[in-house]
Amino acid sequence: MDQPRARPHLGDDELVVLRLLAEGETVDVAARRLGVSERTVRRKARSACDKVGCETTIEAIVWAVRHELL
């Protein structure tokens, strides 16, 4: 019998980045709002994608919305 797959855990920082991007903020604006570099914002978005098995940030945002995380 197959075990149900555990839902990936996204960290608070990854969720904040996805939320800002979902709200239409650009990477540079999100970085300024969070007080981090643009590289950090991109890294957090990529990490979220990797954890949920998505290719794009948009797919990760949709995944998070569907799982009621955003």
C-alpha positions in Angstrom: 0.0 0.0 0.0 1.4 3.4 -1.0 2.0 5.9 1.8 0.6 9.4 1.2 3.3 11.8 0.4 4.1 14.4 3.0 3.4 18.0 2.0 6.7 19.9 1.6 7.4 22.4 4.3 8.0 25.9 3.1 9.8 28.2 5.5 8.4 31.5 6.6 11.0 33.4 4.5 10.1 31.4 1.4 6.4 32.1 1.9 7.0 35.8 2.5 8.9 36.0 -0.8 6.2 34.1 -2.7 3.5 36.3 -1.1 5.2 39.5 -2.2 5.8 38.2 -5.7 2.1 37.0 -5.9 1.0 40.5 -4.9 2.9 41.8 -8.0 6.1 43.1 -6.4 9.2 42.8 -8.5 12.3 41.0 -7.2 14.0 44.4 -6.6 11.1 45.8 -4.7 10.6 42.6 -2.7 14.3 42.7 -1.8 14.1 46.3 -0.6 10.9 45.7 1.5 12.6 42.7 3.1 16.0 44.4 3.6 17.8 41.7 1.7 19.5 41.4 -1.7 17.8 40.5 -5.0 19.9 37.4 -5.0 18.4 36.3 -1.7 14.9 36.9 -3.0 15.6 34.8 -6.1 17.3 32.1 -4.0 14.2 31.9 -1.7 11.9 31.6 -4.6 14.1 28.9 -6.2 14.2 27.0 -2.9 10.4 27.1 -2.8 10.2 25.8 -6.3 12.6 23.0 -5.6 10.8 21.9 -2.5 7.4 21.7 -4.2 8.7 20.3 -7.5 7.9 23.3 -9.7 9.8 24.8 -12.5 8.7 28.4 -12.1 7.9 30.8 -9.3 4.4 31.2 -10.7 3.9 27.4 -10.3 5.2 27.6 -6.7 2.8 30.5 -6.0 -0.2 28.5 -7.4 0.9 25.5 -5.4 1.0 27.6 -2.2 -2.4 29.1 -2.9 -3.9 25.7 -3.6 -2.5 24.5 -0.3 -3.9 27.5 1.5 -0.4 28.9 2.5 -0.9 32.2 0.7 
